[in-house]
């Protein structure tokens, strides 16, 4: 076997555990370095996983300056995705960065420029792409069964699912997260449909955003004290529910909404509507990048309305193994990453556009420069 690839983990919070467990299941890589800005956190992480040879650093800068690495996993909070990714790429290190790609479109563009200039791989963590059910959506659209797509409704939500508790607020503070449900689960929802239709360029968006529930202490008070609930409302600085009407190339309208907290079970199923048929993709109770049951195709046949079910594929695919695995395979084979960066830039442009449009209170044009 070829020499093991040397891996660094930047950020040892919750999501990094899935990266580390997946790396430890592979015989062709070794984790040699860890970084976290919280004193002692990287060391505790090293001991928990028995990474006795891994060196620990207080930031990504020290790690990248002192290690000779093949790749890093960037598992920091949202506002710190861009800086370590760009620095690693400029040092000739391949990067797999957790979603969302960044907070702003400009950050995403800088990351893509660093990828292009370095000749290295930048992969963004969209593991639902490897779910056979998600791939089936793309196959149905690509087959022509629905005809020319002209309208899409998509999104998802959680009735009471803000990913934060007292003492754990990096997902909800503007200074760390920068974006809320939009970036956390909205990017998955957008990818599901945009990937299915070939990722056309977004042209404009009229967006909305709110955090009215999270700013009310009543939302939190059953899980914590009154004083703690008040503190949570003061810290909450991102969206809990957001969406927009997006105009895409080829005359396609995308009606999108996503939530962490909403007083209904779901803001709606996903619909992909074309000139020859329509596809309904059931939502889930707690949206996380999957489908909620058998899909339905609606058609007209000989003047009659018919419909048929597309059963859920009972897959044993380990999505994390495929996400990490395709990244490692691309490094070893010198081939492009499985998820093209230009696609995720378009995803990020919509998220960024919704944020800006919501602040301005009107529709905006989306400008995406060529890299």
C-alpha positions as a printed NumPy array, in Angstrom:
array([[  0.   ,   0.   ,   0.   ],
       [  1.131,   3.536,  -0.725],
       [  2.298,   5.668,   2.176],
       [ -0.487,   6.842,   4.456],
       [ -1.837,  10.336,   3.854],
       [ -1.195,  12.712,   6.738],
       [ -4.375,  14.403,   7.977],
       [ -4.973,  17.421,  10.213],
       [ -8.247,  18.261,  11.98 ],
       [ -8.964,  21.978,  12.39 ],
       [-11.683,  22.454,  14.996],
       [-12.473,  19.599,  17.385],
       [-16.144,  20.368,  18.029],
       [-19.146,  18.145,  17.396],
       [-18.969,  17.655,  13.625],
       [-15.276,  16.722,  13.748],
       [-16.152,  13.461,  15.479],
       [-17.726,  12.075,  12.303],
       [-14.601,  13.018,  10.332],
       [-12.269,  11.415,  12.871],
       [-14.28 ,   8.191,  13.204],
       [-14.323,   7.86 ,   9.415],
       [-10.583,   8.471,   9.098],
       [ -9.889,   5.922,  11.856],
       [-11.806,   3.293,   9.863],
       [ -9.382,   3.708,   6.956],
       [ -5.945,   2.091,   6.714],
       [ -4.573,   4.582,   4.166],
       [ -4.606,   7.74 ,   6.308],
       [ -3.367,   8.857,   9.714],
       [ -4.403,  11.839,  11.824],
       [ -1.194,  13.583,  12.823],
       [ -2.342,  17.017,  14.018],
       [ -5.263,  18.71 ,  15.778],
       [ -6.095,  22.376,  16.343],
       [ -8.671,  24.127,  18.481],
       [ -8.805,  27.66 ,  19.876],
       [-10.281,  26.478,  23.204],
       [ -7.365,  25.74 ,  25.569],
       [ -7.008,  22.025,  26.26 ],
       [ -9.791,  20.977,  23.909],
       [ -7.545,  19.491,  21.213],
       [ -5.535,  17.592,  23.851],
       [ -8.695,  16.132,  25.393],
       [ -9.888,  15.128,  21.912],
       [ -6.548,  13.446,  21.176],
       [ -6.767,  11.435,  24.398],
       [-10.4  ,  10.454,  23.828],
       [ -9.588,   8.936,  20.447],
       [ -6.208,   7.505,  21.435],
       [ -4.387,   9.63 ,  18.86 ],
       [ -1.171,   9.367,  20.822],
       [  1.087,  10.571,  17.996],
       [ -1.057,  13.582,  17.052],
       [  0.378,  17.002,  17.84 ],
       [ -1.958,  19.669,  19.201],
       [ -2.068,  23.376,  18.338],
       [ -4.011,  26.406,  19.652],
       [ -5.077,  27.536,  16.167],
       [ -5.086,  26.576,  12.517],
       [ -2.222,  28.987,  11.854],
       [  0.224,  27.151,  14.115],
       [ -0.897,  23.788,  12.764],
       [ -0.471,  24.789,   9.124],
       [  2.855,  26.51 ,   9.764],
       [  4.4  ,  23.518,  11.534],
       [  3.01 ,  20.421,   9.807],
       [  3.651,  18.755,   6.46 ],
       [  0.162,  17.532,   5.577],
       [ -1.663,  15.974,   2.653],
       [ -5.101,  17.141,   3.742],
       [ -7.102,  18.852,   6.476],
       [-10.689,  18.654,   7.638],
       [-11.989,  22.139,   8.446],
       [-14.596,  21.603,  11.165],
       [-14.712,  25.075,  12.682],
       [-17.788,  27.244,  13.154],
       [-19.176,  28.889,   9.998],
       [-17.341,  32.207,  10.196],
       [-14.03 ,  30.371,  10.393],
       [-14.482,  28.134,   7.34 ],
       [-12.869,  30.482,   4.847],
       [ -9.636,  31.55 ,   6.56 ],
       [ -8.133,  28.115,   7.381],
       [ -9.343,  26.697,   4.05 ],
       [ -7.627,  29.453,   2.058],
       [ -4.436,  29.223,   4.121],
       [ -4.269,  25.437,   3.747],
       [ -4.806,  25.548,  -0.012],
       [ -2.132,  28.211,  -0.421],
       [  0.26 ,  25.901,   1.407],
       [ -0.525,  23.095,  -1.043],
       [ -2.798,  21.114,   1.267],
       [ -6.061,  19.527,   0.115],
       [ -9.155,  20.561,   2.106],
       [-12.48 ,  19.019,   2.994],
       [-14.539,  21.782,   4.614],
       [-17.814,  21.295,   6.423],
       [-20.975,  22.946,   5.172],
       [-22.004,  25.656,   4.655],
       [-19.097,  26.551,   2.403],
       [-18.884,  29.984,   4.033],
       [-21.08 ,  32.784,   5.36 ],
       [-20.785,  35.182,   2.412],
       [-20.477,  34.714,  -1.325],
       [-17.23 ,  36.699,  -1.367],
       [-15.652,  34.257,   1.088],
       [-16.743,  31.335,  -1.095],
       [-15.219,  32.983,  -4.154],
       [-11.914,  33.521,  -2.32 ],
       [-11.895,  29.85 ,  -1.33 ],
       [-12.499,  28.829,  -4.94 ],
       [ -9.737,  31.129,  -6.184],
       [ -7.305,  29.565,  -3.705],
       [ -8.325,  26.109,  -4.934],
       [ -7.74 ,  27.058,  -8.564],
       [ -4.389,  28.73 ,  -7.915],
       [ -3.102,  25.864,  -5.755],
       [ -4.196,  23.018,  -8.01 ],
       [ -5.357,  21.189,  -4.888],
       [ -8.785,  19.788,  -4.029],
       [-11.441,  21.683,  -2.092],
       [-14.411,  19.486,  -1.164],
       [-17.453,  20.799,   0.725],
       [-19.242,  18.42 ,   3.104],
       [-22.467,  17.588,   1.281],
       [-22.782,  13.889,   2.163],
       [-26.492,  13.626,   1.151],
       [-25.214,  13.685,  -2.455],
       [-24.16 ,  10.054,  -1.949],
       [-27.598,   8.862,  -0.772],
       [-29.115,   6.625,  -3.51 ],
       [-32.488,   8.301,  -2.895],
       [-30.997,  11.708,  -3.663],
       [-29.34 ,  10.242,  -6.738],
       [-32.707,   8.813,  -7.811],
       [-34.186,  12.33 ,  -7.83 ],
       [-31.508,  13.388, -10.292],
       [-32.095,  10.261, -12.408],
       [-35.834,  10.951, -12.634],
       [-35.266,  14.536, -13.774],
       [-32.456,  13.566, -16.178],
       [-34.591,  10.821, -17.751],
       [-36.987,  13.413, -19.184],
       [-39.93 ,  11.88 , -17.33 ],
       [-40.936,  15.317, -16.042],
       [-40.182,  17.233, -19.24 ],
       [-38.726,  20.736, -18.984],
       [-38.585,  21.873, -15.368],
       [-40.098,  25.309, -14.743],
       [-41.065,  25.415, -11.047],
       [-39.576,  23.989,  -7.852],
       [-40.815,  24.239,  -4.291],
       [-38.333,  23.037,  -1.708],
       [-37.191,  23.453,   1.853],
       [-37.813,  21.684,   5.084],
       [-37.979,  22.33 ,   8.724],
       [-38.025,  21.435,  12.327],
       [-40.887,  22.221,  14.653],
       [-38.589,  22.746,  17.637],
       [-35.045,  22.065,  16.509],
       [-32.67 ,  24.96 ,  17.102],
       [-29.235,  23.286,  17.541],
       [-28.298,  25.079,  20.749],
       [-28.595,  24.767,  24.489],
       [-27.361,  26.783,  27.408],
       [-23.566,  26.872,  27.131],
       [-23.544,  25.697,  23.514],
       [-24.299,  28.666,  21.296],
       [-21.835,  28.653,  18.382],
       [-24.69 ,  27.743,  15.992],
       [-26.802,  30.751,  16.987],
       [-24.431,  33.646,  17.658],
       [-23.74 ,  35.931,  14.738],
       [-20.063,  36.211,  15.637],
       [-19.507,  32.473,  15.192],
       [-22.313,  31.195,  12.955],
       [-23.087,  34.216,  10.777],
       [-26.048,  32.36 ,   9.302],
       [-28.576,  30.016,  10.914],
       [-30.991,  27.465,   9.463],
       [-30.183,  28.806,   5.989],
       [-26.607,  27.569,   6.188],
       [-27.071,  24.61 ,   8.506],
       [-29.792,  22.663,   6.697],
       [-30.883,  25.059,   3.937],
       [-27.753,  24.348,   1.912],
       [-28.718,  20.641,   1.81 ],
       [-32.246,  21.421,   0.651],
       [-30.97 ,  23.679,  -2.117],
       [-28.409,  21.095,  -3.202],
       [-31.035,  18.365,  -3.452],
       [-32.965,  20.183,  -6.169],
       [-30.22 ,  22.222,  -7.829],
       [-28.079,  19.129,  -8.334],
       [-31.075,  17.312,  -9.821],
       [-31.545,  19.988, -12.5  ],
       [-27.871,  20.574, -13.31 ],
       [-27.17 ,  23.554, -11.059],
       [-28.376,  26.437, -13.277],
       [-27.089,  29.877, -12.353],
       [-29.281,  31.862,  -9.916],
       [-30.157,  35.272, -11.347],
       [-32.113,  37.077,  -8.627],
       [-33.72 ,  36.499,  -5.24 ],
       [-36.355,  38.074,  -3.027],
       [-35.586,  36.796,   0.457],
       [-37.042,  36.838,   3.954],
       [-35.587,  35.962,   7.339],
       [-36.84 ,  35.911,  10.916],
       [-35.878,  34.759,  14.401],
       [-39.033,  35.866,  16.191],
       [-39.489,  32.597,  18.094],
       [-35.881,  32.316,  19.249],
       [-35.927,  35.915,  20.495],
       [-38.842,  35.06 ,  22.815],
       [-37.761,  33.602,  26.209],
       [-40.913,  31.45 ,  26.124],
       [-39.266,  29.277,  23.448],
       [-36.413,  28.332,  25.792],
       [-37.907,  28.44 ,  29.268],
       [-38.915,  24.762,  29.54 ],
       [-35.328,  23.652,  28.948],
       [-33.567,  26.133,  31.255],
       [-34.016,  28.741,  33.938],
       [-35.651,  32.097,  33.268],
       [-32.274,  33.863,  33.449],
       [-30.694,  31.361,  31.058],
       [-33.618,  31.688,  28.63 ],
       [-33.21 ,  35.456,  28.62 ],
       [-29.492,  35.064,  27.922],
       [-30.224,  32.773,  24.963],
       [-32.556,  35.331,  23.384],
       [-29.88 ,  37.984,  23.764],
       [-27.235,  35.792,  22.115],
       [-29.432,  34.641,  19.223],
       [-28.269,  36.571,  16.166],
       [-29.048,  34.447,  13.099],
       [-32.098,  33.218,  11.194],
       [-34.38 ,  30.522,  12.585],
       [-36.72 ,  30.604,   9.537],
       [-35.81 ,  31.981,   6.139],
       [-36.393,  31.546,   2.446],
       [-36.937,  33.274,  -0.829],
       [-38.217,  33.296,  -4.37 ],
       [-35.257,  32.653,  -6.653],
       [-35.149,  33.133, -10.425],
       [-32.794,  30.666, -12.13 ],
       [-31.476,  30.363, -15.666],
       [-33.806,  28.766, -18.239],
       [-36.878,  30.42 , -16.714],
       [-37.008,  28.198, -13.626],
       [-38.626,  29.54 , -10.449],
       [-37.36 ,  28.204,  -7.106],
       [-39.656,  28.71 ,  -4.112],
       [-37.524,  27.935,  -1.042],
       [-38.067,  27.996,   2.729],
       [-36.172,  26.426,   5.649],
       [-36.623,  26.442,   9.419],
       [-35.169,  25.425,  12.765],
       [-38.321,  26.486,  14.588],
       [-41.839,  26.699,  13.192],
       [-45.318,  26.065,  14.603],
       [-46.164,  23.446,  11.967],
       [-44.616,  20.051,  11.284],
       [-43.13 ,  21.143,   7.933],
       [-43.189,  24.167,   5.616],
       [-44.034,  21.75 ,   2.802],
       [-42.924,  18.835,   0.646],
       [-40.479,  19.363,  -2.195],
       [-42.137,  19.656,  -5.621],
       [-40.324,  19.535,  -8.962],
       [-42.752,  20.513, -11.709],
       [-42.131,  20.046, -15.421],
       [-44.018,  20.203, -18.704],
       [-44.641,  16.428, -18.745],
       [-45.028,  15.599, -15.064],
       [-44.418,  16.494, -11.461],
       [-42.468,  14.898,  -8.625],
       [-43.404,  15.123,  -4.935],
       [-40.636,  14.393,  -2.404],
       [-42.049,  14.009,   1.138],
       [-40.472,  16.141,   3.842],
       [-39.183,  14.732,   7.117],
       [-40.035,  15.588,  10.719],
       [-36.519,  16.875,  11.39 ],
       [-34.982,  17.846,   8.072],
       [-31.381,  16.693,   7.696],
       [-30.845,  16.016,   4.02 ],
       [-33.008,  12.941,   3.473],
       [-36.475,  12.101,   2.134],
       [-39.501,  11.368,   4.295],
       [-41.034,   8.471,   2.361],
       [-41.83 ,   7.169,  -1.125],
       [-41.77 ,   9.83 ,  -3.83 ],
       [-44.739,  10.291,  -6.189],
       [-44.643,  11.058,  -9.92 ],
       [-47.759,  12.709, -11.408],
       [-48.497,  12.427, -15.161],
       [-51.17 ,  12.769, -17.81 ],
       [-51.56 ,   9.62 , -19.929],
       [-54.066,   9.539, -22.788],
       [-55.953,  12.391, -21.172],
       [-56.116,  10.692, -17.783],
       [-54.4  ,  11.795, -14.588],
       [-52.199,   9.06 , -13.152],
       [-49.558,   8.804, -10.478],
       [-47.075,   6.211,  -9.328],
       [-44.807,   5.721,  -6.362],
       [-41.014,   5.634,  -6.369],
       [-40.153,   3.514,  -3.32 ],
       [-37.536,   4.563,  -0.8  ],
       [-34.233,   2.795,  -1.455],
       [-33.209,   0.952,   1.693],
       [-29.567,   1.811,   1.379],
       [-26.654,   0.576,   3.473],
       [-24.355,   3.239,   2.051],
       [-22.282,   4.96 ,   4.741],
       [-22.623,   8.554,   3.57 ],
       [-19.721,   9.764,   5.688],
       [-17.465,   7.024,   4.363],
       [-18.356,   8.044,   0.815],
       [-17.827,  11.745,   1.566],
       [-14.407,  11.199,   3.107],
       [-13.625,   8.272,   0.809],
       [-14.179,  10.14 ,  -2.456],
       [-12.026,  12.991,  -1.095],
       [ -9.156,  10.617,  -0.28 ],
       [ -9.525,   8.789,  -3.61 ],
       [ -9.362,  12.072,  -5.518],
       [ -6.147,  13.031,  -3.709],
       [ -4.542,   9.661,  -4.433],
       [ -5.67 ,   9.528,  -8.061],
       [ -5.056,  13.18 ,  -8.891],
       [ -8.659,  13.569, -10.039],
       [-11.212,  16.332,  -9.317],
       [-13.309,  16.167,  -6.168],
       [-16.72 ,  14.496,  -6.308],
       [-18.602,  17.752,  -5.673],
       [-17.509,  20.6  ,  -7.975],
       [-16.798,  23.854,  -6.157],
       [-18.571,  25.949,  -8.816],
       [-21.839,  24.248,  -7.874],
       [-21.541,  25.028,  -4.185],
       [-20.674,  28.639,  -5.023],
       [-24.083,  28.903,  -6.707],
       [-25.65 ,  27.336,  -3.609],
       [-23.835,  29.885,  -1.44 ],
       [-24.87 ,  32.736,  -3.733],
       [-28.522,  31.968,  -3.01 ],
       [-27.948,  31.841,   0.755],
       [-25.942,  35.076,   0.645],
       [-28.584,  36.667,  -1.574],
       [-31.432,  35.743,   0.778],
       [-29.568,  37.312,   3.701],
       [-28.893,  40.55 ,   1.784],
       [-32.356,  40.743,   0.231],
       [-34.046,  40.209,   3.6  ],
       [-32.057,  43.085,   5.091],
       [-32.86 ,  45.393,   2.163],
       [-36.513,  44.387,   1.948],
       [-36.603,  43.897,  -1.815],
       [-35.46 ,  41.634,  -4.644],
       [-31.797,  41.768,  -5.623],
       [-29.804,  40.657,  -8.648],
       [-27.198,  37.977,  -8.046],
       [-23.758,  38.531,  -9.548],
       [-21.402,  35.52 ,  -9.549],
       [-17.989,  36.306, -11.067],
       [-16.126,  33.648, -13.022],
       [-13.206,  32.099, -11.167]])
